[in-house]
Amino acid sequence: MNEERNEQILWRHLNSLPYFRAMVRAIEDRFYQGLELPRPILDLGSGDGHFTSVTFSQPLDVGVDPWWGPLLESKKYHVYRLLIQGDGGRLPFPSQAFSSVISNSVLEHIPHVDEVVKEISRILRPGGKFVFCVPNHRFPESVLGKQVLSRLGFSAWADGYSRFFNRISRHYHCDSVEVWDQRLSSAGFVIEKSWDYFSPKALHKMEIGHALGLPALFWKKIAGRWILLPQKWNLWFAYLIARESFSSPYSPDGVYSFYITRKVD
């Protein structure tokens, strides 16, 4: 992918999201470009539809989310042919209904994730693709607050901060590739390709952004948008913060993992 195209990807996320969200979503958008996803496609955990609206050039077939609020918000983007409210562990579709399933930074928020993965296997056709990304086992250990408190000798506080940050991030699962391999295998999937991304340094930038993100939340509540002035002059500092991690997304010690898997024939 050429440099101009990459710049477009980064800016379209910065234009509509706080930088600490845009910097990771832009990387994931970049990963999806060029992926072949046979139709029909299900987006599990479609949320407010923003990610799909900026990542895919054509509407996806079906979006599913357990919450009505985001589903109603996603209607404005017109990026799903069908929207359904439902639980990932009990999907209202016949077996082998889809050829591809995507789930972008969703599975970590689901307590009954094993049940959901098995349900995805049920509704996928043999040979179908299941593509998803999640924070991994390095995430809880890499947050800036934990590292600073550990270096100061406050190990109990460091562990408490790590648990706190994961709780406010609503993470139930931050698992290694070994755990995911076992989970997927038991549901009839094989990992075709996976990689880690988003370095601890990038996570620290995102973490600081969360702490300073109240103005963006204010505008979202009042004006219905995260970014009030989406012009480049207003977002240049955010661009400089996000540019480094976006330019070099792959990281051997990355705190997120991207998986391309296939349902065994």
C-alpha positions in Angstrom: 0.0 0.0 0.0 1.5 3.4 -1.0 2.3 6.2 1.4 -0.5 8.4 0.2 -3.1 5.7 0.8 -1.7 5.2 4.3 -2.0 8.9 5.1 -5.6 8.9 4.0 -6.4 6.0 6.3 -4.8 7.8 9.3 -6.5 11.1 8.6 -10.0 9.7 8.2 -9.8 8.2 11.7 -8.2 11.4 13.2 -11.0 13.4 11.6 -13.7 11.7 13.6 -12.1 10.1 16.7 -10.0 11.2 19.7 -6.3 10.5 18.8 -6.0 7.7 21.4 -8.8 5.8 19.7 -7.8 6.8 16.2 -4.2 5.6 16.5 -5.1 2.0 17.0 -8.2 1.9 14.8 -6.2 3.4 11.9 -3.7 0.5 12.2 -6.5 -2.1 12.2 -8.1 -0.4 9.2 -4.7 -0.7 7.4 -4.6 -4.4 8.1 -8.0 -5.0 6.5 -7.0 -3.4 3.3 -6.4 -6.0 0.7 -7.9 -8.9 2.7 -10.2 -11.1 0.8 -13.5 -11.6 2.7 -16.0 -13.8 0.8 -19.6 -12.8 1.1 -21.9 -12.8 2.9 -20.0 -11.1 5.8 -21.1 -10.8 9.4 -19.6 -8.1 11.6 -19.9 -9.4 15.2 -20.0 -6.5 17.7 -20.7 -3.9 15.0 -21.1 -1.1 17.6 -21.9 2.4 16.2 -20.7 1.4 12.7 -18.0 4.0 12.6 -15.1 1.6 12.0 -16.9 -0.2 9.2 -17.9 3.2 7.6 -14.3 4.3 7.2 -12.6 0.9 6.6 -14.8 -0.7 3.9 -15.8 0.8 0.6 -18.9 -1.4 0.3 -21.7 -2.1 2.9 -21.3 -5.3 4.9 -24.1 -7.8 4.8 -25.0 -8.0 8.5 -24.0 -6.2 11.7 -24.9 -7.7 15.1 -24.5 -6.0 18.5 -26.1 -6.6 21.9 -26.8 -3.0 22.6 -29.6 -1.0 21.0 -28.0 2.4 21.4 -24.9 1.8 19.1 -27.1 -0.1 16.6 -29.4 2.9 16.3 -26.4 5.2 15.9 -24.9 3.0 13.2 -28.0 3.3 11.0 -26.8 6.8 10.0 -23.7 5.4 8.2 -25.7 3.0 6.0 -22.9 0.5 6.0 -24.9 -2.7 6.8 -27.6 -4.2 4.7 -29.1 -5.6 7.9 -28.7 -4.8 11.6 -29.7 -7.2 14.3 -29.7 -6.9 18.1 -28.4 -10.1 19.6 -26.0 -12.0 21.8 -22.9 -13.5 20.2 -23.4 -16.7 22.0 -26.9 -17.2 20.5 -26.9 -15.8 17.0 -30.2 -15.8 15.2 -28.9 -17.4 12.0 -29.0 -20.9 10.5 -25.8 -23.0 10.4 -23.3 -22.2 7.7 -25.1 -18.9 6.8 -21.9 -16.8 6.3 -18.6 -17.1 4.4 -16.8 -14.5 6.6 -17.0 -13.1 10.1 -15.1 -10.1 11.4 -14.9 -8.9 14.9 -12.8 -5.8 15.6 -11.7 -5.3 19.2 -14.8 -7.0 20.5 -14.1 -10.4 21.9 -12.0 -9.1 24.8 -15.2 -7.5 26.2 -17.3 -10.8 26.2 -17.2 -12.9 29.4 -18.5 -16.0 27.6 -16.0 -15.7 24.7 -15.6 -19.5 24.3 -19.3 -19.9 23.7 -19.2 -17.0 21.2 -16.3 -18.5 19.2 -18.2 -21.9 18.9 -21.3 -20.0 17.8 -19.3 -18.2 15.1 -18.0 -21.6 13.9 -21.6 -22.8 13.7 -22.8 -20.0 11.4 -19.7 -20.1 9.2 -19.4 -22.3 6.1 -16.6 -24.8 5.9 -13.5 -23.0 4.8 -15.0 -19.7 5.9 -12.8 -16.9 7.3 -12.9 -15.5 10.9 -10.9 -12.3 11.2 -10.5 -10.5 14.5 -8.2 -8.5 16.7 -7.9 -8.4 20.5 -5.5 -7.1 23.2 -3.1 -9.8 24.2 -1.4 -11.0 27.4 1.1 -8.1 27.3 -1.5 -5.4 27.6 -2.1 -5.6 31.4 1.6 -5.7 32.1 2.5 -2.8 29.7 0.3 0.0 30.8 2.3 3.0 31.8 0.8 3.4 35.3 1.8 -0.2 36.2 5.3 0.2 34.9 5.9 3.5 36.7 4.6 2.2 40.0 6.6 -1.0 39.7 9.8 1.0 39.2 9.0 3.0 42.3 8.7 -0.2 44.3 4.9 0.0 44.7 4.2 -3.5 43.3 0.8 -3.9 45.0 -0.4 -0.5 43.7 1.0 -1.4 40.3 -1.0 -4.5 40.1 -4.1 -2.6 41.3 -3.6 0.0 38.6 -3.3 -2.7 36.0 -6.6 -4.3 37.2 -8.2 -0.8 37.3 -7.2 0.1 33.7 -8.4 -3.2 32.4 -11.7 -2.8 34.3 -12.4 0.7 32.8 -11.4 -0.8 29.4 -14.0 -3.5 30.0 -11.5 -6.3 29.3 -12.4 -9.8 30.4 -9.8 -11.5 28.2 -6.3 -10.4 27.3 -4.9 -13.8 26.1 -1.8 -15.0 24.4 -1.7 -16.7 21.0 -1.3 -20.0 22.7 -4.6 -19.5 24.6 -6.3 -18.3 21.4 -4.9 -21.3 19.4 -6.5 -23.7 21.9 -9.8 -21.8 22.0 -10.0 -21.6 18.2 -8.9 -25.2 17.7 -11.6 -26.5 20.0 -14.2 -24.6 17.9 -13.0 -26.0 14.6 -10.7 -23.2 13.5 -7.1 -23.1 12.3 -5.0 -19.9 12.5 -3.7 -19.1 9.1 -1.8 -16.0 10.1 -1.4 -13.8 13.1 0.8 -11.0 14.2 1.3 -8.6 17.1 1.0 -4.8 16.8 0.9 -1.6 18.8 4.0 -1.3 20.9 4.0 -0.5 24.7 5.2 3.0 23.8 2.1 3.4 21.6 0.0 2.1 24.5 1.4 4.7 26.8 0.4 7.4 24.4 -3.1 6.0 24.2 -3.3 5.6 28.0 -2.4 9.3 28.5 -5.0 10.2 26.0 -7.7 8.4 27.9 -6.8 10.4 31.0 -6.9 13.7 29.0 -10.0 12.8 26.9 -12.7 14.5 28.8 -13.1 17.4 26.3 -13.7 15.0 23.5 -16.3 13.1 25.6 -18.0 16.5 26.3 -18.3 17.3 22.6 -19.5 13.8 21.9 -22.3 14.3 24.4 -23.2 17.8 23.4 -22.6 17.9 19.7 -22.8 14.2 18.8 -19.3 14.2 17.5 -15.9 13.5 19.0 -14.0 16.1 17.0 -15.6 19.6 16.8 -13.1 21.0 14.2 -11.8 18.2 12.0 -9.5 20.4 10.0 -5.9 19.3 9.7 -4.6 22.5 11.4 -6.6 21.6 14.5 -5.4 17.9 14.4 -1.8 18.3 13.6 -0.5 17.6 17.1 -2.7 14.5 17.3 -1.3 13.5 13.9 2.3 13.7 15.2 1.4 11.6 18.2 -0.3 8.9 16.1 2.0 8.9 13.1 4.9 7.0 14.7 2.9 3.9 15.7 0.9 4.0 12.5 4.0 4.1 10.3 5.5 1.0 12.1 2.5 -0.9 13.3 4.0 -4.4 13.6 5.8 -5.0 16.9 7.3 -8.2 18.4 6.2 -6.9 21.9 2.9 -5.5 20.6 0.0 -5.4 23.1 -2.6 -6.3 20.5 -2.9 -9.3 18.1 -4.5 -9.7 14.7 -5.8 -13.1 13.6 -6.8 -14.5 10.2 -8.4 -17.9 10.8 -10.3 -20.4 8.8 -13.0 -22.9 9.7 -11.7 -26.4 9.0 -13.5 -28.0 6.0 
